[in-house]
Amino acid sequence: MKKIPYLLLVTIFFLLIGCKSNGQSKTEKKEIIQHLDPVQVPPANGLERAYFASGCFWCVEAIYESVKGVKESISGYSGGHTQNPTYEASNTGRTGHAEAVEIYYDPNIVSFATLVDVYFGSQNPTQLNGQGPDRGSQYRSIIFYQSEEQKKIIEEKKEILSKKLNKKIAAEILPFQKFWKGEGYHQDYEKRNPNNPYIRNVSIPRLKRFQAKFPKLIKETH
């Protein structure tokens, strides 16, 4: 059977979602995405990719870039039903996208399971639709999986954490479909804007709390 190019499949998916979205609630749109098969991103130059959403992407990008084995972290958008989302559009909450990060990592140094530990260990896992002062569906927590193996890892860790805290964990578990890279000025924002009030009062304290909790995972340069 002739294979359909990946980009064509992605285009068809978003066209279908767009056609189906008229008159549908956010819950119905979310259910459509939940039942899709995950897209698996092939490794490149020995690096694999993982995708997470956990509040402001400035914060999450900096957290993952401090972890051993992570080569790069990119800010962007994922989890929604529209194509080519922008910062302004996603902030309305109507695109369904959340601020997310794309992680390039060396699986010989850090595992996907450890990246999930970093995820839960660097946020308030019980906060719904936001992290800290950032509130809204665009700041909701999502872990994206690309295989059934990854899904199982996420579900098991989420269940263990829920029992430990005796509370419901807010993070959604969704099949990865597509990551849309954010605007250039968002990339490495914390690093390039250390005196920004939000960075000083929210992002850096969040990073330091994480690093204090997982000192063995932190790169020497940090």
Residue frames as qw, qx, qy, qz and C-alpha x, y, z in Angstrom:
[[0.000, 0.888, 0.460, 0.000, 0.00, 0.00, 0.00],
 [0.392, 0.546, -0.035, 0.740, 1.32, 3.44, -0.87],
 [0.411, -0.454, -0.479, 0.629, 2.27, 5.51, 2.20],
 [0.043, 0.917, 0.286, 0.274, 0.70, 8.93, 2.70],
 [0.418, 0.410, -0.310, 0.749, 3.31, 11.62, 3.43],
 [0.358, -0.391, -0.620, 0.578, 3.41, 12.75, 7.08],
 [0.012, 0.178, 0.065, -0.982, 2.75, 16.43, 6.29],
 [0.389, -0.181, -0.561, -0.708, -0.30, 15.46, 4.25],
 [0.485, -0.392, -0.777, 0.089, -1.64, 13.39, 7.14],
 [0.238, -0.338, -0.430, 0.803, -1.18, 16.30, 9.54],
 [0.171, 0.040, -0.223, -0.959, -2.94, 18.66, 7.15],
 [0.466, -0.288, -0.711, -0.440, -5.86, 16.26, 6.75],
 [0.408, -0.380, -0.719, 0.414, -6.12, 15.91, 10.54],
 [0.081, -0.324, -0.275, 0.902, -6.42, 19.63, 11.17],
 [0.299, -0.056, -0.447, -0.842, -8.84, 20.06, 8.30],
 [0.484, -0.350, -0.785, -0.168, -11.06, 17.36, 9.80],
 [0.325, -0.400, -0.581, 0.630, -10.81, 18.88, 13.26],
 [0.042, 0.158, -0.032, -0.986, -11.65, 22.28, 11.82],
 [0.398, -0.183, -0.601, -0.669, -14.69, 20.94, 9.99],
 [0.524, -0.395, -0.754, 0.030, -15.92, 19.09, 13.05],
 [0.303, -0.155, -0.485, 0.806, -15.29, 21.92, 15.50],
 [0.234, -0.269, -0.188, -0.915, -18.20, 24.14, 14.42],
 [0.674, -0.402, -0.177, -0.593, -20.79, 24.08, 17.17],
 [0.815, -0.150, -0.528, 0.184, -18.81, 21.68, 19.33],
 [0.511, -0.851, 0.082, -0.087, -17.89, 22.26, 22.94],
 [0.062, 0.746, -0.653, 0.118, -14.31, 22.24, 24.20],
 [0.641, -0.253, 0.693, -0.213, -14.99, 18.87, 25.80],
 [0.861, 0.411, 0.277, -0.112, -16.10, 17.36, 22.49],
 [0.486, 0.799, -0.349, 0.056, -13.06, 18.73, 20.68],
 [0.243, -0.627, 0.716, -0.190, -10.80, 17.34, 23.40],
 [0.805, -0.015, 0.561, -0.195, -12.43, 13.91, 23.11],
 [0.780, 0.621, -0.050, -0.056, -11.68, 13.86, 19.38],
 [0.239, 0.765, -0.571, 0.176, -7.99, 14.47, 20.05],
 [0.534, -0.445, 0.660, -0.286, -7.88, 11.90, 22.88],
 [0.863, 0.144, 0.466, -0.135, -8.96, 9.13, 20.51],
 [0.585, 0.748, -0.299, -0.100, -6.44, 9.85, 17.77],
 [0.935, -0.023, -0.065, 0.348, -3.41, 7.64, 17.21],
 [0.359, -0.824, 0.172, 0.402, -0.21, 9.29, 18.46],
 [0.628, 0.743, -0.190, 0.130, 2.31, 10.60, 15.94],
 [0.812, -0.428, 0.130, 0.375, 5.80, 9.27, 16.64],
 [0.224, 0.935, -0.263, -0.080, 8.62, 11.68, 15.85],
 [0.930, 0.177, -0.163, 0.279, 11.69, 9.85, 14.51],
 [0.599, -0.635, 0.094, 0.478, 15.07, 10.38, 16.24],
 [0.516, 0.823, -0.050, 0.232, 17.50, 12.78, 14.60],
 [0.332, 0.661, -0.504, 0.447, 21.27, 12.73, 15.13],
 [0.462, -0.020, -0.793, 0.397, 20.82, 10.38, 18.08],
 [0.136, 0.013, 0.438, -0.888, 18.35, 12.70, 19.80],
 [0.098, -0.510, -0.842, -0.145, 14.75, 11.92, 20.62],
 [0.129, -0.312, -0.014, -0.941, 11.97, 14.43, 21.24],
 [0.205, -0.473, -0.815, 0.264, 9.37, 14.77, 23.97],
 [0.099, -0.478, -0.251, -0.836, 6.54, 17.25, 24.47],
 [0.313, -0.448, -0.697, 0.464, 5.17, 18.79, 27.67],
 [0.109, -0.651, -0.178, -0.730, 2.86, 21.63, 28.71],
 [0.559, -0.450, -0.561, 0.413, 3.08, 23.00, 32.25],
 [0.174, -0.855, -0.213, 0.440, 2.09, 26.64, 32.54],
 [0.218, 0.918, -0.198, -0.267, 4.24, 29.38, 31.01],
 [0.926, 0.304, -0.024, 0.223, 6.62, 27.93, 28.43],
 [0.189, 0.810, -0.406, 0.379, 9.35, 30.38, 29.47],
 [0.567, -0.562, 0.512, -0.317, 9.53, 28.56, 32.81],
 [0.950, 0.015, 0.305, -0.069, 9.33, 25.03, 31.42],
 [0.705, 0.651, -0.189, 0.207, 11.91, 25.67, 28.70],
 [0.021, 0.760, -0.528, 0.378, 14.46, 26.85, 31.29],
 [0.750, -0.377, 0.468, -0.276, 13.76, 23.92, 33.61],
 [0.960, 0.197, 0.196, 0.042, 14.37, 21.27, 30.96],
 [0.558, 0.736, -0.265, 0.278, 17.42, 23.01, 29.54],
 [0.244, -0.727, 0.552, -0.328, 19.06, 22.68, 32.96],
 [0.906, -0.173, 0.342, -0.179, 18.70, 18.87, 32.90],
 [0.263, -0.466, 0.780, 0.325, 21.59, 16.58, 31.96],
 [0.390, 0.168, 0.871, 0.249, 21.02, 14.94, 28.58],
 [0.337, 0.820, 0.442, -0.138, 18.67, 17.65, 27.30],
 [0.529, 0.070, 0.306, 0.789, 20.29, 19.33, 24.32],
 [0.058, -0.131, -0.191, -0.971, 17.61, 21.88, 23.55],
 [0.089, 0.548, 0.760, -0.338, 14.18, 23.03, 24.65],
 [0.032, 0.183, 0.407, 0.895, 11.90, 24.99, 22.33],
 [0.251, 0.357, 0.534, -0.724, 8.81, 27.00, 23.26],
 [0.205, -0.046, -0.641, -0.739, 5.64, 26.61, 21.22],
 [0.616, 0.012, 0.227, -0.754, 2.08, 25.34, 21.15],
 [0.272, 0.048, -0.934, -0.225, 0.38, 21.95, 21.09],
 [0.057, 0.252, 0.879, -0.400, -2.78, 20.12, 22.06],
 [0.344, 0.441, 0.224, -0.798, -5.27, 22.24, 20.11],
 [0.584, 0.443, 0.680, 0.038, -7.50, 22.01, 17.06],
 [0.376, 0.908, 0.041, -0.179, -6.30, 24.92, 14.90],
 [0.809, 0.261, 0.073, 0.521, -3.36, 25.26, 12.54],
 [0.424, 0.425, -0.075, 0.796, -0.52, 27.76, 12.91],
 [0.418, -0.820, -0.382, 0.076, -1.46, 29.03, 16.38],
 [0.296, 0.599, -0.220, 0.710, 0.06, 32.29, 17.57],
 [0.253, -0.082, -0.636, 0.725, 0.73, 33.63, 21.05],
 [0.307, 0.006, 0.104, -0.946, -2.15, 36.09, 20.75],
 [0.669, -0.073, -0.481, -0.563, -4.59, 33.46, 19.44],
 [0.593, -0.110, -0.775, 0.186, -3.70, 30.79, 21.98],
 [0.091, -0.002, -0.533, 0.841, -4.11, 33.29, 24.81],
 [0.519, -0.142, -0.135, -0.832, -7.80, 33.58, 23.96],
 [0.446, -0.090, 0.821, -0.344, -8.28, 29.94, 24.95],
 [0.742, 0.412, 0.159, -0.505, -10.27, 29.31, 21.78],
 [0.499, 0.554, -0.624, -0.234, -7.60, 27.45, 19.79],
 [0.966, -0.213, -0.076, -0.122, -7.37, 24.61, 22.30],
 [0.700, 0.396, -0.402, 0.437, -3.59, 24.86, 22.30],
 [0.632, -0.756, -0.037, 0.169, -1.48, 25.03, 25.42],
 [0.129, 0.861, -0.490, 0.055, 1.90, 26.65, 25.78],
 [0.987, -0.104, 0.107, 0.060, 4.23, 23.68, 25.35],
 [0.117, -0.773, 0.581, 0.227, 7.87, 22.77, 24.95],
 [0.917, 0.342, -0.203, -0.015, 9.67, 20.47, 22.53],
 [0.534, -0.696, 0.477, 0.057, 12.55, 18.68, 24.26],
 [0.740, 0.503, -0.445, 0.033, 15.54, 17.31, 22.33],
 [0.580, -0.634, 0.476, -0.185, 17.25, 14.75, 24.55],
 [0.385, 0.440, -0.810, -0.042, 19.86, 12.03, 24.46],
 [0.875, -0.292, -0.139, -0.361, 18.18, 8.78, 25.62],
 [0.782, 0.129, -0.486, 0.369, 21.60, 7.40, 26.56],
 [0.202, 0.241, -0.449, 0.836, 21.87, 10.09, 29.25],
 [0.340, 0.079, 0.476, -0.807, 18.30, 10.80, 30.31],
 [0.074, 0.269, 0.942, 0.187, 15.25, 8.59, 29.84],
 [0.281, -0.458, -0.421, -0.731, 11.70, 9.57, 28.95],
 [0.602, -0.562, -0.563, 0.064, 10.64, 8.30, 32.38],
 [0.470, -0.321, -0.259, 0.780, 13.07, 10.74, 34.03],
 [0.013, 0.202, 0.245, 0.948, 11.72, 13.59, 31.90],
 [0.475, -0.566, -0.539, -0.405, 8.27, 12.75, 33.26],
 [0.602, -0.492, -0.439, 0.450, 9.69, 12.89, 36.80],
 [0.277, -0.050, 0.003, 0.960, 11.13, 16.31, 35.98],
 [0.212, -0.433, -0.472, -0.738, 7.71, 17.34, 34.70],
 [0.575, -0.635, -0.493, -0.151, 5.80, 16.41, 37.85],
 [0.649, -0.410, -0.297, 0.567, 8.61, 17.58, 40.12],
 [0.291, -0.009, 0.074, 0.954, 8.75, 21.07, 38.67],
 [0.282, -0.366, -0.338, -0.820, 5.12, 22.13, 39.03],
 [0.450, -0.023, 0.586, -0.673, 2.08, 22.12, 41.27],
 [0.063, -0.013, -0.927, -0.370, 0.60, 18.86, 39.91],
 [0.056, 0.514, 0.824, -0.231, -2.85, 19.48, 41.36],
 [0.132, 0.531, 0.080, -0.833, -3.42, 22.96, 39.89],
 [0.510, 0.504, 0.683, 0.140, -6.03, 22.85, 37.14],
 [0.383, 0.811, 0.311, 0.315, -5.74, 25.06, 34.05],
 [0.081, 0.929, -0.195, 0.305, -2.60, 26.88, 35.07],
 [0.765, -0.112, -0.355, 0.525, 0.58, 27.09, 37.08],
 [0.335, -0.256, -0.261, 0.869, 1.12, 29.70, 39.75],
 [0.169, 0.528, 0.203, -0.807, -0.22, 33.08, 38.64],
 [0.227, 0.217, -0.624, -0.716, -0.80, 31.92, 35.05],
 [0.467, 0.255, 0.743, -0.406, -4.42, 30.85, 34.68],
 [0.606, 0.503, -0.128, -0.602, -6.43, 29.62, 31.71],
 [0.950, 0.163, 0.261, -0.052, -6.67, 26.59, 29.42],
 [0.603, 0.726, -0.280, 0.174, -3.61, 27.80, 27.47],
 [0.032, -0.654, 0.659, -0.369, -1.58, 27.18, 30.64],
 [0.908, -0.236, 0.137, -0.318, -3.02, 23.76, 31.44],
 [0.331, -0.520, 0.784, 0.075, -0.79, 20.77, 32.14],
 [0.908, 0.333, -0.032, -0.252, -0.43, 18.13, 29.42],
 [0.391, -0.459, 0.751, 0.271, 1.98, 15.27, 28.86],
 [0.723, 0.487, -0.223, -0.437, 2.03, 14.09, 25.26],
 [0.672, -0.253, 0.688, 0.103, 2.84, 10.48, 24.42],
 [0.402, 0.549, -0.524, -0.512, 4.13, 9.08, 21.14],
 [0.484, 0.122, -0.856, -0.131, 3.72, 5.37, 21.90],
 [0.765, -0.471, -0.335, -0.284, 1.78, 3.03, 24.15],
 [0.729, -0.097, -0.425, 0.528, 4.96, 2.47, 26.13],
 [0.147, 0.238, -0.199, 0.939, 5.24, 6.18, 26.89],
 [0.521, -0.456, -0.231, -0.683, 1.54, 6.35, 27.75],
 [0.820, -0.344, -0.455, 0.055, 1.96, 3.52, 30.26],
 [0.525, 0.031, -0.367, 0.767, 4.93, 5.27, 31.90],
 [0.123, -0.337, 0.028, -0.933, 2.94, 8.51, 32.26],
 [0.674, -0.431, -0.338, -0.496, -0.17, 6.81, 33.60],
 [0.787, -0.251, -0.487, 0.284, 1.77, 4.81, 36.19],
 [0.378, 0.057, -0.309, 0.871, 3.68, 7.84, 37.46],
 [0.300, -0.382, -0.114, -0.867, 0.51, 9.94, 37.57],
 [0.758, -0.417, -0.429, -0.260, -1.28, 7.25, 39.58],
 [0.686, -0.151, -0.460, 0.543, 1.60, 6.89, 42.05],
 [0.149, 0.184, -0.171, 0.956, 1.72, 10.67, 42.57],
 [0.491, -0.434, -0.280, -0.702, -2.04, 10.85, 43.04],
 [0.795, -0.390, -0.463, 0.029, -1.92, 8.20, 45.76],
 [0.558, -0.014, -0.361, 0.747, 1.05, 9.88, 47.42],
 [0.026, -0.164, 0.091, -0.982, -0.68, 13.26, 47.57],
 [0.096, 0.454, 0.843, -0.274, -4.15, 11.78, 48.00],
 [0.271, 0.651, 0.113, -0.700, -5.34, 14.28, 45.43],
 [0.734, 0.568, 0.366, 0.074, -6.34, 14.30, 41.77],
 [0.442, -0.323, 0.372, 0.750, -3.49, 15.14, 39.38],
 [0.373, 0.721, 0.158, -0.563, -4.45, 17.82, 36.87],
 [0.033, -0.473, 0.661, 0.582, -2.19, 16.83, 33.96],
 [0.830, 0.394, 0.076, -0.387, -3.94, 15.61, 30.84],
 [0.488, -0.268, 0.756, 0.344, -2.44, 12.70, 28.90],
 [0.621, 0.655, 0.091, -0.420, -2.83, 13.22, 25.16],
 [0.814, 0.187, 0.391, 0.386, -1.55, 11.51, 22.00],
 [0.199, -0.561, 0.249, 0.764, 1.00, 13.76, 20.36],
 [0.609, 0.669, 0.425, 0.033, -0.12, 15.20, 17.01],
 [0.527, 0.599, 0.064, 0.600, 1.93, 18.28, 16.16],
 [0.442, -0.615, -0.182, 0.627, 4.10, 20.90, 17.79],
 [0.339, 0.847, 0.195, 0.361, 4.00, 24.45, 16.49],
 [0.576, -0.060, -0.214, 0.786, 7.19, 26.40, 17.24],
 [0.130, -0.868, -0.367, 0.308, 6.54, 29.68, 19.02],
 [0.301, 0.936, -0.015, 0.182, 7.58, 33.14, 17.94],
 [0.668, 0.384, -0.351, 0.531, 11.30, 33.92, 18.00],
 [0.081, -0.628, 0.337, -0.697, 11.12, 36.34, 20.92],
 [0.827, -0.439, 0.070, -0.345, 9.83, 33.54, 23.17],
 [0.916, 0.139, -0.302, 0.225, 12.87, 31.31, 22.64],
 [0.622, -0.015, -0.394, 0.676, 15.36, 31.28, 25.55],
 [0.149, -0.819, -0.202, -0.516, 13.30, 34.08, 27.05],
 [0.680, -0.724, -0.076, 0.087, 14.41, 33.54, 30.64],
 [0.765, -0.128, 0.117, 0.621, 18.07, 33.41, 29.64],
 [0.363, 0.408, 0.242, 0.802, 17.85, 36.57, 27.55],
 [0.234, -0.667, -0.135, -0.694, 15.64, 38.57, 29.93],
 [0.530, -0.164, -0.709, 0.436, 16.89, 37.88, 33.46],
 [0.061, -0.101, -0.371, 0.921, 15.67, 41.26, 34.76],
 [0.399, -0.337, -0.504, -0.688, 12.12, 40.91, 33.49],
 [0.431, -0.337, 0.446, -0.708, 9.80, 41.18, 36.55],
 [0.926, -0.024, -0.046, -0.373, 7.96, 37.94, 35.69],
 [0.768, 0.327, -0.507, 0.217, 11.24, 36.09, 35.17],
 [0.137, 0.429, -0.609, 0.653, 12.66, 37.37, 38.48],
 [0.462, -0.224, 0.449, -0.731, 9.54, 36.76, 40.55],
 [0.885, 0.086, 0.182, -0.420, 8.03, 33.62, 38.99],
 [0.852, 0.434, -0.292, -0.039, 10.25, 31.83, 36.50],
 [0.337, 0.550, -0.661, 0.383, 13.62, 31.87, 38.29],
 [0.461, -0.347, 0.609, -0.543, 12.15, 30.89, 41.69],
 [0.930, 0.122, 0.109, -0.329, 10.36, 27.98, 40.01],
 [0.720, 0.511, -0.450, 0.130, 13.60, 26.89, 38.36],
 [0.051, 0.536, -0.687, 0.488, 15.53, 27.09, 41.64],
 [0.721, -0.213, 0.424, -0.505, 12.88, 25.06, 43.50],
 [0.946, 0.273, -0.103, -0.142, 13.18, 22.33, 40.90],
 [0.542, 0.575, -0.537, 0.294, 16.98, 22.34, 40.94],
 [0.266, -0.491, 0.636, -0.533, 17.04, 22.08, 44.73],
 [0.855, -0.053, 0.310, -0.414, 14.73, 19.06, 44.53],
 [0.950, 0.264, 0.135, 0.092, 16.73, 17.22, 41.80],
 [0.163, -0.863, 0.401, 0.262, 20.39, 18.26, 42.22],
 [0.583, -0.227, 0.719, 0.304, 21.76, 15.08, 40.61],
 [0.583, 0.567, 0.558, 0.168, 19.90, 15.79, 37.36],
 [0.124, 0.968, 0.035, -0.217, 21.26, 19.31, 36.88],
 [0.723, 0.539, -0.082, 0.425, 24.02, 20.16, 34.40],
 [0.633, -0.312, -0.201, 0.679, 27.26, 21.40, 35.96],
 [0.219, 0.303, 0.171, 0.912, 26.93, 24.72, 34.14],
 [0.388, -0.647, -0.309, -0.579, 23.76, 25.40, 36.14]]
